[in-house]
């Protein structure tokens, strides 16, 4: 599920993303704020929360989910021009 709010006046985009499949095993909720820094560069602030309801495996599943998210977001962090315009 994704929800997006676009604010053209402030040149920002806010997104909320949550997985819908297997949320008891691992629920991933991600909030991102995209801000236009100048006319050519977009700043991205990202926050993620990974939770699991499985007993005895909760911590391992949450650590696994967080590491996967970090790996997926790495290319964005390395490329400041990845997002160029709103």
Beta strands, then each sheet from edge to edge (+ up, - down):
strand 1: 2-7
strand 2: 12-18
strand 3: 27-36
strand 4: 42-51
sheet 1: 1+ 2- 3+ 4-
end
